[in-house]
Amino acid sequence: MIVVTEKETKIEKPVVKSTTSQERKQKFIEGIKKTVFPAFISAAFAILFFEKFGDAKDVSWFSVILLIILLSYYIQKGLYPLIGVKVKEFETKDWMYVEFLVIIYFWVIWILLLNQ
């Protein structure tokens, strides 16, 4: 005979915070800003880099990437509040996401400039 007690059948369900359509729309707009803004920063860096170094045969790539990451981090940290992005809510993964976008956009735009 199997006896099931009340304690064994009780399953805790996680509390899910429901978001309103306004909150979802705000997060969507903020996500677009976090994607488009790095593209503009990257385009500016790629154009400057192309004008200054051309094909960059004599440049240390590690230094270039590090410089772009550091400069774009401080630019974004300063300008995101001006465009309505909540920087205080950013976590490490958010910063890694936007910096990854900056590097990828930089390489793509710079390669397109080289292929003119």
Order of alpha helices (4+ residues) and beta strands (2+ residues): alpha-alpha-alpha-alpha
